[in-house]
Each structure stands twice: as C-alpha cells, then as structure tokens.
Amino acid sequence: MNSKLLFYEKQQFRQWWLWLLLAVINVVMVYPLIVNIATVRMPAMAGETILLLVTFWLWRLALVTKIDEKGISVKFEGFHRDFKFYDWKNIDYCEIKKYNPIMDYGGWGIRIGAYNVSGNTGVLIYFKDGKKLMLGTNKEEELFTALNQIESKNPS
C-alpha cells in the first residue's frame, strides 16, 4: 500500500559560478581541437570527450527528497540507483535549520552526515540510535508543513 506523498523536492547543481567555470574550461579545452581538427590526435579527442561527459553528468546530478507518512526517502541521482529510506520508527525528531555547507560538512554533494546541493537550509534528522543526517532543501516552508503534518498524526 502506497503512502500519501507530503513533500517532494528535486534539486540540481545550478550555481551560476559552477557552470561559468565549466563553460570556460570546456571552451578552452575544446576550441583548439575544433580549430585544428585536421591535426588532432586521438588522446586529445578522448580527453575532451571525457571532459564533456563529466560536464553532462554534473548537469544531470540531482538530490531527490520525498516525505510521506511512512518516512523520508532520499536519492542522489547519478550516484544512487534506489532511494535510501528512513522509517519514522527510527527517527527521534527533525528540525529545520540553517547551516554552513562548507564549515559544517565540507561542501556540497554527498558528505559525511549530509546530502546537499545548494543553499544553507535543511532538515536535520536525529535518529534514535544517536546518528544525525542533514538533508538540504530549497523548499523550507513546504518541508515545514510536511513535518508538521507528520507530527500532528504521530504526536509522540
């Protein structure tokens, strides 16, 4: 039986400075190949192909978070095939809070104790076994509403 979806968010790396940097790197590396296409050797073509594939892969990376009446599911598309599920039975409580991605977790992406893509707001999940997990969000108000709905159904 499927549970009612209360929150859904798909975040992608869309920071302007990251894509500007990647665009400059790609242009600097690919332009000489285009200009000198007749004399290009295979290793150079392979390197540029890998660079373009990595850029495309970074464009496709996404953090997907779902919250329903059963728990929280998270997947980092591009790394995870399936969702990682966190059952409400194993969660002590959650709080929405501001954090510093670099100082608190060493940056963005899949970090020790965090999944984040952009911004500085997330839900900090406290598990009953003492572990914690930060999930970044850009939909703070919707997330707050979903967590309140869960708490009102399970006030313990």
C-alpha positions in Angstrom: 0.0 0.0 0.0 1.4 3.4 -1.0 1.6 6.2 1.5 0.4 9.7 0.6 3.3 11.9 -0.6 3.6 15.0 1.6 6.8 16.6 0.3 8.8 16.2 -2.9 11.9 18.1 -4.0 14.4 17.6 -6.8 17.5 19.9 -6.5 20.2 20.1 -9.1 23.6 21.9 -9.2 22.7 25.1 -10.9 25.0 27.6 -9.3 26.0 30.2 -11.9 29.6 30.2 -10.9 30.0 26.5 -11.3 28.6 26.5 -14.8 30.6 29.5 -15.8 33.7 27.8 -14.7 32.8 24.6 -16.5 31.9 26.5 -19.6 35.2 28.3 -19.6 37.1 25.0 -19.1 35.2 23.3 -21.9 35.7 26.2 -24.3 39.4 26.5 -23.5 39.9 22.8 -24.0 37.6 22.1 -26.9 38.2 25.3 -29.1 41.8 24.4 -30.1 40.5 20.9 -31.2 37.9 22.4 -33.4 40.3 24.9 -34.9 42.9 22.2 -35.6 40.6 19.3 -36.3 42.8 18.0 -39.2 45.8 17.5 -36.9 44.0 16.4 -33.7 45.3 13.1 -32.2 43.1 10.5 -30.6 44.3 11.1 -27.0 43.3 14.7 -27.2 39.9 13.8 -28.5 39.4 11.2 -25.8 40.3 13.7 -23.1 37.8 16.2 -24.4 35.1 13.6 -24.8 35.6 12.7 -21.1 35.5 16.3 -20.1 32.2 16.8 -22.0 30.8 13.6 -20.5 31.7 14.7 -16.9 30.1 18.1 -17.6 26.9 16.4 -18.8 27.0 14.1 -15.7 27.3 17.1 -13.4 24.3 18.7 -15.2 22.2 15.5 -14.5 23.1 15.1 -10.8 20.1 15.7 -8.6 19.1 15.3 -5.0 15.6 13.9 -4.7 13.8 14.0 -1.3 10.4 12.6 -0.6 8.5 12.6 2.7 5.4 10.5 3.3 3.5 9.0 6.2 6.0 6.1 6.4 9.2 8.0 6.4 11.8 10.0 4.4 13.3 8.8 1.2 16.4 10.3 -0.4 18.4 9.6 -3.6 21.3 11.3 -5.2 20.6 10.7 -8.9 23.9 10.0 -10.6 25.2 8.0 -7.6 22.3 6.0 -6.2 20.1 3.7 -8.1 17.4 3.4 -5.5 16.1 5.6 -2.7 17.5 5.3 0.8 14.5 5.0 3.1 14.4 6.3 6.7 11.4 5.0 8.6 9.7 7.3 11.1 10.1 4.5 13.7 13.8 5.0 13.6 13.7 8.8 13.7 13.7 10.6 17.1 12.9 14.1 15.7 13.6 16.5 12.9 14.4 20.2 12.8 14.7 22.7 10.0 17.8 24.8 10.4 20.3 27.0 8.7 23.8 25.6 8.3 27.1 26.4 6.6 27.7 23.7 4.0 31.5 24.3 3.8 32.2 24.7 7.5 29.7 22.1 8.8 30.0 19.4 6.1 33.0 20.3 3.9 30.9 21.4 0.9 28.1 20.2 -1.2 27.1 16.8 -2.5 27.2 13.5 -0.7 29.0 14.3 2.5 29.5 12.5 5.8 26.3 13.3 7.6 24.7 15.3 4.8 23.2 15.4 1.4 23.1 18.9 0.0 23.1 20.6 -3.4 22.6 24.3 -2.8 21.7 26.9 -0.2 22.1 26.8 3.5 18.8 25.4 4.8 17.9 21.8 5.5 16.2 19.3 7.8 18.5 17.8 10.4 17.2 14.3 11.2 18.0 12.9 14.7 17.9 9.1 14.7 17.1 7.1 17.8 20.5 5.4 17.6 22.2 8.8 18.1 23.1 9.4 14.4 22.2 12.6 12.5 21.7 13.4 8.9 21.3 16.8 7.2 19.2 17.0 4.0 19.5 20.3 2.2 16.3 21.9 0.9 15.3 25.0 -1.1 11.6 24.5 -0.1 11.8 25.3 3.6 8.1 26.3 4.0 6.8 23.2 2.2 9.1 21.0 4.2 8.0 22.6 7.5 4.3 22.0 6.5 5.0 18.3 5.7 6.8 17.7 9.0 4.0 19.4 10.9 1.5 17.1 9.2 3.6 14.1 10.3 3.9 15.3 13.8 0.2 16.0 14.1 -0.6 12.4 13.1 2.1 11.0 15.4 2.5 13.4 18.4 4.8 11.0 20.4 
